[in-house]
Amino acid sequence: MRFLLSRAAFYLFTAWAAITINFFLPRMMKGDPISAYLAKNQGQISPEAIASLRTLFGLDTERTLLEQYIDYWGLLFSGDLGRSFSKGLAPVTEVIASALPWTVGLVGIATVLSFFLGTAAGAIIGWRRGSRADLVVPFATFFSTVPYFWMGLIAIAFFSTALGWFPASHAYDKGTQPGFTWEFISQVIAHGFLPALTIVVSSLGGWILGMRNMMITVLDEDYVTVAQAKGLTTRRVLGAYAARNAVLPQLSSFALSLGFIVGGTLVMELVFSYPGVGKLLLDATTAKDYPLMQGLFLVITLTVLVANILADVAYAALDPRTRQVEA
Amino acid sequence: MTYPTTAANAVAETLPRRPRRGSPLSRLGASFAMFRNAKSITGLVILGFFVLLAVFGDLISPYGPLEKDFTALRQPPSAAHWLGTTHMGEDVLSQIIFGTRGVLIVGFAAGIIATLIAVVIGVTAGYISGWRSESLSALTNVFLVLPGLPLIIIVASQYENPSLLLVAGVLAITGWAWGGRVLRAQTMSLRNRDFVQAARANGEPLWRIITVEMLPNLTAVIASSFVGTVTAAVLGLTTLAFIGVIPITNLNWGTILFWAQQNGAFPDYWWWYIPAGLCIALLGMALALVNFGIDEYVNPRLRSAGERARALRKKGATISDSVTAVRAPKGDA
């Protein structure tokens, strides 16, 4: 219980910190792009939208910083993140909501797949230490240090341009109506295959190496020797005794690497022109669409936080010690 | 993208090295012991090669990086241009040699800044206790969770022409947290060891306890987190340059790939985009090798596992059934 409370406190604190950073970021910006934009588009924006933009970007200079901060929280609780300049003044929340499922779906599946594959492979390679399986290690290292965007571009050049096996960009063919039709779903799978494959290949190495090293450390423990001396099957010693403990640090790295994964997504979506959150952020940056940028950063951070909470729950379920001793 | 190494998990098991009595030179040598294995040396040699390229770039490179030769556009590798030319007739090899400098400067500057922050915050948080330690730890965790690349893109987009040092600074601020967390854990485990208690009982001042008694025992962790941050910064810089957030005047391997992509080099003009990517991967490989070396130094089990397994196999047993080898041979191992 105490563990849960302290974790909850930590996540609340982090969420607060992220939101506060988001509050101060535009106030540290040089220049005033918002006023310029508002002046240019006078009469096209509703007074309420102007009011919320002024609050979000700290243009209410007649109010104190504290009052601005309280106003800002009020806006967040009413779900108002301002209007996006580059998307025809659509509410930022709507723009983000249309992009989020693509990112979460594709990257979520690819990441979880890569984690399970890499951890399983790492457990087996660690178990067969000193054998030819160790040859996997240099390859895994190489693929985990290759820059992702470069690998993605080469994958496109090879698999879509040269061989024509997969479409090179976008989430589905132009002109297809999204819906639960077989045509649409098969297109989504065809378009998502190459991005997912490159994500898995580039992140697999890290999971293999981490798990292998932990397995080698754990396999030297006496309880593993005892389990073998009892005559348990290899399968049982490997799975229920050694890998079960070795996987714990993997889980916490999994939670920590979620932040990096969001960064990786960004590049993936750029390379494959995939209509997700990362592409949106890059477009917003090029278009100097500050409300959208700010809203995206907030949403990305909160998504990482939620994923961290899930990883924490999984850890607590697997490791009884975290539930007893203070974290 | 970096992945936490096992140094974090295993480091607590190593015994603290007692301060050696010897000449200052031999003590200095001892603190480099973690680099004295095949993996680290290989990594350092590759790294040294790139450092030489960066330092003597002007002397080595056959052409200027932006020197245009309009009679040789998009030429495949030849005797005159070893790695071919770009769409403007620039020599790709020269661009890569000159680009090394920007990559290494940003990588190492970010690594140094991040390591300094990590040491100051991590060691302090580990040494003190109570709410101050907890709040420093909470700060570290916040930075660990904040998504780095989106933050960098947003910050960098506020500047018209961010300098190399600014880029390194932002990369460092988003990259120090993992090292800080590992250092805090290791300092906490050192704090209550006998030799630190003894130093405290002797009345040694705080700065002496931290710098003379504790820091030598933290060198492996510090080195490993430094190498990790440099790797992340190199990948971060090239990614930012490729995305186009960093101005293109800032020549590095990422900008080469940016130009290659902008000018339709994929997939036909392979000499234009393959070398730069391979250089990034090679540099990352070198840094990873250094870190593996440190890992094996810190966690001897990693070092000896393969050797022992091979020795056992020579005797006709596999390590998996080494305990049961006295019984009748079994088939399931």
Interface residues (C-beta under 8 A of the other chain):
Chain A: F10 F13 T14 A17 A18 I21 L25 M28 M29 K30 W127 R128 R129 G130 S131 D134 T141 F142 S144 T145 V146 P147 Y148 F149 W150 M151 L153 I154 I156 A157 F158 T161 A162 S202 S203 G206 W207 L209 G210 N213 M214 I216 T217 L219 D220 T225 Q228 A229 G231 T233 T234 P249 S253 L256 S257 G259 F260 V262 G263 G264 L266 V267 L270 G278 L281 L282 T285 T286 K288 M293 Q294 L296 F297 I300 T301 V304 L305 N308
Chain B: M1 T2 Y3 P4 T5 T6 A8 N9 A10 A138 N141 V142 L144 V145 L146 P147 G148 L149 P150 L151 I153 I154 V155 S157 Q158 Y159 W178 T231 L235 T238 T239 F242 I243 G244 V245 L257 Q261 F266 P267 Y273 I274 A276 G277 I280 A281 L283 G284 M285 L287 A288 L289 F292 D295 N299 R301 L302 A305 G306 E307 R308 A309 R310 R313 I319 S320 D321 V323 T324 D332 A333
